[in-house]
Amino acid sequence: MAQLKKYNLEGKELGSCEVDKRFVECQVNSQLIKDYITALRANSRQWSANTKGRSEVNHSTKKPHAQKGGGRARQGSLAAPQYKGGGRVFGPKPKFNQHVRINQKERHAAMRSIIAEKIRDNRMIVLDSTEMQEPKTSTVSRFLTAQAMQRRALFLAEGAYIDATVCEVPHRFTVANDTHRNFTKSVRNIPRATFKQVKNVSGYDLLHANHIIITENGLKELHEWLLPTHKDA
């Protein structure tokens, strides 16, 4: 078992937490990570850009001037792209069925690889709790300064869920809770600092962050999510 250092919000070291060796021993598969991140970025696009061609613009189709006799180049319509208000040539059109699929096993493997790299580089620590009596940005800011995490920092914490069966298929749904309300308000005013629940994080969030700060309960949830069985390791 590997060890992650554990701190409180005052920056005091409280010991360490064990992390499954499968996270640490996971080999970084650069091509798998690249494919996964590319799929995430592609799927985040709306593909809704739309422009009108010369047959679609609301413009007169009248011939601007006579074909011959004026010494000018022949023109067929004011809806042509060279005129103001004319249609656009080869403009973007809405695209459908552009979703890039990546299966769950590949997604989990990519996320484990990213987390393994953060652990080996000592860029992941454990926070004992996110409980705060009131929102206090200065408290979180001092914590990041003490840990030398002035660049992009990602806070991860456990979420609240309910289990339900839909059409005889078990599902787990995220529900709103006030456990991290004050902490979330304290983080949102800090530049380059982000707070998310474990189940809402993506591989892009993990890769984009320079440092990851995860709660102790969040670490347990991460184990249950990304290491459900030995077959996926």
Buried (B, 14 or more C-beta within 10 A) or exposed (E): EBEBBBBEBEEEEEEBBEBBEBBBEBEEBEEBBEBBBEBBEEEEEEBEEEEBBBEEBEBEEEEBEEEEEEEEEEBEBBBBEEBEEBBEEEEEEEEEEEEEEBEEEBBBBBBBBBBBBBBBEEBBBBBBBBEBEEBBBEBBBBBBEEBEBBEBBBBBBBBEBEEEEEEEEEEEEEEEEEBBEBBBBBBEEBEBBBBBBBBEBBBBBBBBBBBBBBBBBBBBBBBEEBBEEEEEB
